[in-house]
Amino acid sequence: MGFTIWQAVIICPLIFLAGFIDAIAGGGGLISLPAYMIAGFPVHVSIASNKLSSAMGTTFVTIKYFMDGFIPVKISCCSMIFALIGSGLGAKTALLISDGIFKILMLIILPATAFYVMKSKKLLTEHEQENLNEKKIIIICAVIALFLGFYDGFYGPGAGTFMMILLCGWARLNVQKANGVAKAMNMATNLAALTVYFLNGKVILILGLMAGIFSIIGNYVGAKFFEKGGANIVRPVIFIVLILFLVRVISDLI
């Protein structure tokens, strides 16, 4: 499936914005997935191409976190295995659902996800101390990875934030470790789902790669902006993009 220059003009700035938002407070998927649908692509193509640009951004960030020593290797490796399994199953399930039904589901799931993610930011500031042994932590992380991996492969927006919340709350990881493990999980889920969608011919390769570059740049700029205390912009931007998305989907269904 091809694309027009105008579709790229719509998508790439929004993907930059998604990366920007992701670096500041997470939840960039709430912008990046709707971006493809606002541009007029079918649901499965939108999810698949978004996985390519998201995978580029998360891989870049995960490598950086690993080099900075923020990723506990043993916990992360075990979690990534289950994340790969869950995401692959989620992507295969998504391909079984028709475009029209998926759009109806998105009208319910996406706003609900956005509401929960934006209301749950305070949970990510809690610095839980680890009080579980490593074996229990690995088991809990594996369960989180399997189920959220399925969600990320099936749909995706908010998955990274949900991972952070559960890793802090259930696995009792401190925020720094939880962020590292979540990034490793998210990289695995994106790559697994991307593989399934790519093998089924749903990825617009050139557009996804272009958007991925904008995602990486957006993450970098957002990280710099966050250092200056610019997090207040997150909620209004997500709200505006979701309104545009809902209008587009409703018009398509009508």
C-alpha positions as a Markdown table, in Angstrom:
| # | Residue | x | y | z |
|---|---|---|---|---|
| 1 | Met | 0.0 | 0.0 | 0.0 |
| 2 | Gly | 1.4 | 3.4 | -1.0 |
| 3 | Phe | 1.0 | 6.9 | 0.5 |
| 4 | Thr | 0.7 | 10.5 | -0.6 |
| 5 | Ile | 2.9 | 13.4 | 0.3 |
| 6 | Trp | 0.0 | 14.9 | 2.1 |
| 7 | Gln | -0.4 | 11.9 | 4.3 |
| 8 | Ala | 3.2 | 12.0 | 5.2 |
| 9 | Val | 2.8 | 15.8 | 6.0 |
| 10 | Ile | 0.0 | 14.9 | 8.4 |
| 11 | Ile | 1.7 | 11.9 | 10.0 |
| 12 | Cys | 5.3 | 12.9 | 10.5 |
| 13 | Pro | 4.7 | 16.0 | 12.6 |
| 14 | Leu | 2.2 | 14.1 | 14.8 |
| 15 | Ile | 4.7 | 11.3 | 15.2 |
| 16 | Phe | 7.3 | 13.9 | 16.3 |
| 17 | Leu | 4.8 | 15.2 | 18.7 |
| 18 | Ala | 4.1 | 11.7 | 20.0 |
| 19 | Gly | 7.8 | 11.1 | 20.6 |
| 20 | Phe | 8.0 | 14.5 | 22.3 |
| 21 | Ile | 5.1 | 13.7 | 24.6 |
| 22 | Asp | 6.5 | 10.2 | 25.3 |
| 23 | Ala | 9.8 | 11.6 | 26.5 |
| 24 | Ile | 8.0 | 14.0 | 28.8 |
| 25 | Ala | 5.4 | 11.9 | 30.4 |
| 26 | Gly | 4.6 | 8.8 | 28.4 |
| 27 | Gly | 1.4 | 8.1 | 26.4 |
| 28 | Gly | 2.8 | 9.0 | 23.0 |
| 29 | Gly | 0.9 | 6.1 | 21.5 |
| 30 | Leu | -2.3 | 8.0 | 22.2 |
| 31 | Ile | -1.1 | 10.4 | 19.5 |
| 32 | Ser | 1.0 | 8.2 | 17.1 |
| 33 | Leu | -1.7 | 5.6 | 16.3 |
| 34 | Pro | -4.5 | 8.2 | 15.7 |
| 35 | Ala | -2.0 | 10.1 | 13.4 |
| 36 | Tyr | -2.2 | 7.3 | 10.8 |
| 37 | Met | -5.9 | 7.0 | 11.0 |
| 38 | Ile | -6.4 | 10.8 | 10.7 |
| 39 | Ala | -4.4 | 10.6 | 7.5 |
| 40 | Gly | -6.9 | 8.0 | 6.2 |
| 41 | Phe | -5.2 | 4.6 | 6.6 |
| 42 | Pro | -7.2 | 1.5 | 7.6 |
| 43 | Val | -6.9 | 0.3 | 11.2 |
| 44 | His | -4.6 | -2.6 | 10.7 |
| 45 | Val | -2.2 | -0.7 | 8.4 |
| 46 | Ser | -2.2 | 2.2 | 11.0 |
| 47 | Ile | -1.4 | -0.1 | 13.8 |
| 48 | Ala | 1.3 | -2.0 | 11.8 |
| 49 | Ser | 3.0 | 1.2 | 10.4 |
| 50 | Asn | 2.8 | 2.8 | 13.9 |
| 51 | Lys | 4.7 | -0.3 | 15.3 |
| 52 | Leu | 7.6 | 0.4 | 12.9 |
| 53 | Ser | 8.0 | 4.0 | 13.9 |
| 54 | Ser | 7.4 | 3.1 | 17.6 |
| 55 | Ala | 9.9 | 0.3 | 17.5 |
| 56 | Met | 12.6 | 2.6 | 16.2 |
| 57 | Gly | 12.0 | 5.1 | 19.0 |
| 58 | Thr | 11.8 | 2.5 | 21.8 |
| 59 | Thr | 14.9 | 0.6 | 20.5 |
| 60 | Phe | 16.9 | 3.9 | 20.5 |
| 61 | Val | 15.8 | 4.7 | 24.1 |
| 62 | Thr | 16.3 | 1.1 | 25.4 |
| 63 | Ile | 19.9 | 1.0 | 24.1 |
| 64 | Lys | 20.5 | 4.4 | 25.7 |
| 65 | Tyr | 19.1 | 3.2 | 29.0 |
| 66 | Phe | 21.1 | 0.0 | 28.9 |
| 67 | Met | 24.3 | 1.9 | 28.3 |
| 68 | Asp | 23.5 | 4.2 | 31.2 |
| 69 | Gly | 23.0 | 1.2 | 33.4 |
| 70 | Phe | 19.3 | 1.6 | 34.1 |
| 71 | Ile | 18.2 | -1.8 | 32.9 |
| 72 | Pro | 18.5 | -4.8 | 35.3 |
| 73 | Val | 19.6 | -7.5 | 32.8 |
| 74 | Lys | 18.2 | -10.7 | 34.4 |
| 75 | Ile | 14.8 | -9.3 | 35.1 |
| 76 | Ser | 14.6 | -7.6 | 31.7 |
| 77 | Cys | 15.6 | -10.6 | 29.7 |
| 78 | Cys | 13.0 | -12.9 | 31.3 |
| 79 | Ser | 10.4 | -10.2 | 30.9 |
| 80 | Met | 11.2 | -9.7 | 27.2 |
| 81 | Ile | 10.7 | -13.4 | 26.4 |
| 82 | Phe | 7.1 | -13.3 | 27.7 |
| 83 | Ala | 6.6 | -9.8 | 26.1 |
| 84 | Leu | 7.5 | -11.3 | 22.7 |
| 85 | Ile | 5.0 | -14.2 | 23.2 |
| 86 | Gly | 2.2 | -11.9 | 24.4 |
| 87 | Ser | 2.7 | -9.3 | 21.7 |
| 88 | Gly | 2.9 | -11.9 | 18.9 |
| 89 | Leu | -0.4 | -13.4 | 20.0 |
| 90 | Gly | -2.0 | -10.0 | 20.4 |
| 91 | Ala | -1.0 | -9.0 | 16.8 |
| 92 | Lys | -2.4 | -12.2 | 15.4 |
| 93 | Thr | -5.6 | -11.7 | 17.2 |
| 94 | Ala | -5.9 | -8.1 | 15.9 |
| 95 | Leu | -5.6 | -9.4 | 12.3 |
| 96 | Leu | -8.7 | -11.5 | 12.8 |
| 97 | Ile | -10.9 | -8.5 | 13.6 |
| 98 | Ser | -12.5 | -6.6 | 10.7 |
| 99 | Asp | -11.7 | -2.9 | 10.1 |
| 100 | Gly | -15.2 | -1.7 | 11.0 |
| 101 | Ile | -15.4 | -3.6 | 14.3 |
| 102 | Phe | -11.9 | -2.4 | 15.2 |
| 103 | Lys | -12.9 | 1.2 | 14.7 |
| 104 | Ile | -15.9 | 0.8 | 17.0 |
| 105 | Leu | -13.7 | -0.8 | 19.7 |
| 106 | Met | -11.3 | 2.1 | 19.3 |
| 107 | Leu | -14.0 | 4.6 | 20.0 |
| 108 | Ile | -14.3 | 3.0 | 23.4 |
| 109 | Ile | -10.8 | 1.8 | 24.2 |
| 110 | Leu | -8.8 | 4.8 | 23.2 |
| 111 | Pro | -10.6 | 7.5 | 25.2 |
| 112 | Ala | -10.8 | 5.2 | 28.2 |
| 113 | Thr | -7.0 | 4.5 | 27.9 |
| 114 | Ala | -6.2 | 8.1 | 27.6 |
| 115 | Phe | -8.3 | 9.0 | 30.7 |
| 116 | Tyr | -6.6 | 6.3 | 32.8 |
| 117 | Val | -3.1 | 7.1 | 31.7 |
| 118 | Met | -3.5 | 10.8 | 32.3 |
| 119 | Lys | -5.1 | 10.3 | 35.7 |
| 120 | Ser | -2.4 | 7.8 | 36.8 |
| 121 | Lys | 0.7 | 9.9 | 36.3 |
| 122 | Lys | 1.0 | 10.5 | 40.0 |
| 123 | Leu | 1.6 | 6.8 | 40.5 |
| 124 | Leu | 4.8 | 7.1 | 38.6 |
| 125 | Thr | 6.3 | 9.5 | 41.1 |
| 126 | Glu | 6.1 | 7.0 | 43.9 |
| 127 | His | 9.5 | 5.5 | 44.7 |
| 128 | Glu | 8.6 | 2.1 | 45.9 |
| 129 | Gln | 11.4 | 0.1 | 47.6 |
| 130 | Glu | 12.0 | -3.5 | 46.6 |
| 131 | Asn | 10.8 | -5.9 | 49.3 |
| 132 | Leu | 10.4 | -9.0 | 47.2 |
| 133 | Asn | 13.1 | -11.6 | 46.4 |
| 134 | Glu | 14.4 | -11.7 | 42.9 |
| 135 | Lys | 12.5 | -14.9 | 41.9 |
| 136 | Lys | 9.1 | -13.3 | 42.9 |
| 137 | Ile | 10.0 | -10.1 | 41.0 |
| 138 | Ile | 10.9 | -12.1 | 37.9 |
| 139 | Ile | 7.6 | -14.1 | 38.0 |
| 140 | Ile | 5.5 | -10.9 | 38.5 |
| 141 | Cys | 7.4 | -9.1 | 35.7 |
| 142 | Ala | 6.8 | -12.1 | 33.4 |
| 143 | Val | 3.1 | -12.0 | 34.1 |
| 144 | Ile | 2.9 | -8.3 | 33.4 |
| 145 | Ala | 5.0 | -8.7 | 30.3 |
| 146 | Leu | 2.7 | -11.5 | 28.9 |
| 147 | Phe | -0.6 | -9.7 | 29.4 |
| 148 | Leu | 0.5 | -6.2 | 28.5 |
| 149 | Gly | 2.5 | -7.7 | 25.6 |
| 150 | Phe | -0.8 | -9.0 | 24.3 |
| 151 | Tyr | -2.4 | -5.6 | 24.7 |
| 152 | Asp | 0.5 | -3.9 | 23.0 |
| 153 | Gly | 0.5 | -6.3 | 20.1 |
| 154 | Phe | -3.3 | -6.1 | 19.8 |
| 155 | Tyr | -3.7 | -2.3 | 20.2 |
| 156 | Gly | -0.9 | -0.5 | 22.0 |
| 157 | Pro | -1.5 | 3.1 | 23.2 |
| 158 | Gly | -0.7 | 3.5 | 26.9 |
| 159 | Ala | 1.2 | 0.2 | 27.2 |
| 160 | Gly | 4.4 | 1.7 | 28.3 |
| 161 | Thr | 2.7 | 3.7 | 31.0 |
| 162 | Phe | 0.7 | 0.7 | 32.2 |
| 163 | Met | 4.0 | -1.3 | 32.4 |
| 164 | Met | 5.5 | 1.4 | 34.6 |
| 165 | Ile | 2.5 | 1.5 | 36.9 |
| 166 | Leu | 2.4 | -2.2 | 37.4 |
| 167 | Leu | 6.1 | -2.7 | 37.7 |
| 168 | Cys | 6.2 | -0.1 | 40.5 |
| 169 | Gly | 3.0 | -1.3 | 42.2 |
| 170 | Trp | 3.2 | -5.1 | 41.8 |
| 171 | Ala | 6.8 | -5.9 | 41.4 |
| 172 | Arg | 7.9 | -3.2 | 43.9 |
| 173 | Leu | 10.6 | -1.9 | 41.6 |
| 174 | Asn | 11.8 | 1.6 | 42.2 |
| 175 | Val | 10.9 | 4.1 | 39.4 |
| 176 | Gln | 14.4 | 4.0 | 37.8 |
| 177 | Lys | 14.4 | 0.2 | 37.5 |
| 178 | Ala | 10.8 | 0.1 | 36.5 |
| 179 | Asn | 11.4 | 2.5 | 33.7 |
| 180 | Gly | 14.4 | 0.4 | 32.4 |
| 181 | Val | 12.4 | -2.8 | 32.5 |
| 182 | Ala | 9.4 | -1.2 | 30.9 |
| 183 | Lys | 11.5 | 0.1 | 28.0 |
| 184 | Ala | 13.0 | -3.4 | 27.4 |
| 185 | Met | 9.5 | -4.9 | 27.5 |
| 186 | Asn | 8.1 | -2.2 | 25.2 |
| 187 | Met | 11.0 | -2.8 | 22.7 |
| 188 | Ala | 10.2 | -6.5 | 22.6 |
| 189 | Thr | 6.5 | -6.0 | 22.2 |
| 190 | Asn | 6.9 | -3.6 | 19.3 |
| 191 | Leu | 9.4 | -5.8 | 17.5 |
| 192 | Ala | 7.2 | -8.9 | 17.9 |
| 193 | Ala | 4.1 | -7.2 | 16.7 |
| 194 | Leu | 5.9 | -5.5 | 13.9 |
| 195 | Thr | 7.2 | -8.9 | 12.7 |
| 196 | Val | 3.6 | -10.3 | 12.6 |
| 197 | Tyr | 2.2 | -7.3 | 10.8 |
| 198 | Phe | 5.1 | -7.2 | 8.3 |
| 199 | Leu | 4.8 | -10.8 | 7.4 |
| 200 | Asn | 1.1 | -10.2 | 6.7 |
| 201 | Gly | 1.9 | -7.2 | 4.4 |
| 202 | Lys | 0.3 | -4.5 | 6.6 |
| 203 | Val | 3.4 | -2.2 | 7.1 |
| 204 | Ile | 4.0 | 0.8 | 4.8 |
| 205 | Leu | 7.8 | 0.5 | 5.1 |
| 206 | Ile | 9.0 | 3.9 | 3.7 |
| 207 | Leu | 6.4 | 5.9 | 5.6 |
| 208 | Gly | 7.1 | 3.9 | 8.8 |
| 209 | Leu | 10.8 | 4.6 | 8.5 |
| 210 | Met | 10.3 | 8.3 | 7.9 |
| 211 | Ala | 7.9 | 8.5 | 10.9 |
| 212 | Gly | 10.5 | 6.6 | 13.0 |
| 213 | Ile | 13.1 | 9.2 | 12.3 |
| 214 | Phe | 10.6 | 11.9 | 13.5 |
| 215 | Ser | 9.9 | 9.7 | 16.6 |
| 216 | Ile | 13.5 | 9.6 | 17.5 |
| 217 | Ile | 14.0 | 13.4 | 17.1 |
| 218 | Gly | 10.8 | 14.0 | 19.1 |
| 219 | Asn | 12.0 | 11.8 | 21.9 |
| 220 | Tyr | 15.3 | 13.7 | 22.0 |
| 221 | Val | 13.7 | 17.2 | 21.9 |
| 222 | Gly | 11.1 | 16.1 | 24.5 |
| 223 | Ala | 13.8 | 14.9 | 26.9 |
| 224 | Lys | 15.5 | 18.3 | 26.7 |
| 225 | Phe | 12.2 | 20.1 | 27.1 |
| 226 | Phe | 11.3 | 18.1 | 30.2 |
| 227 | Glu | 14.5 | 19.2 | 31.8 |
| 228 | Lys | 13.1 | 22.7 | 31.7 |
| 229 | Gly | 9.9 | 21.7 | 33.4 |
| 230 | Gly | 7.6 | 21.7 | 30.3 |
| 231 | Ala | 5.3 | 18.8 | 31.3 |
| 232 | Asn | 2.2 | 20.9 | 31.5 |
| 233 | Ile | 1.7 | 20.8 | 27.7 |
| 234 | Val | 1.0 | 17.0 | 27.7 |
| 235 | Arg | -2.7 | 16.8 | 28.6 |
| 236 | Pro | -4.0 | 19.5 | 26.2 |
| 237 | Val | -2.0 | 18.2 | 23.3 |
| 238 | Ile | -3.3 | 14.6 | 23.8 |
| 239 | Phe | -6.8 | 15.9 | 24.2 |
| 240 | Ile | -6.7 | 17.9 | 20.9 |
| 241 | Val | -5.3 | 14.9 | 18.9 |
| 242 | Leu | -7.9 | 12.5 | 20.4 |
| 243 | Ile | -10.8 | 14.9 | 19.4 |
| 244 | Leu | -9.4 | 14.9 | 15.8 |
| 245 | Phe | -9.2 | 11.1 | 15.9 |
| 246 | Leu | -12.7 | 10.6 | 17.2 |
| 247 | Val | -14.1 | 13.0 | 14.6 |
| 248 | Arg | -12.3 | 11.1 | 11.8 |
| 249 | Val | -13.4 | 7.6 | 13.0 |
| 250 | Ile | -17.0 | 8.7 | 13.5 |
| 251 | Ser | -17.1 | 10.2 | 10.0 |
| 252 | Asp | -15.7 | 7.0 | 8.5 |
| 253 | Leu | -18.3 | 4.9 | 10.3 |
| 254 | Ile | -21.1 | 7.2 | 9.2 |
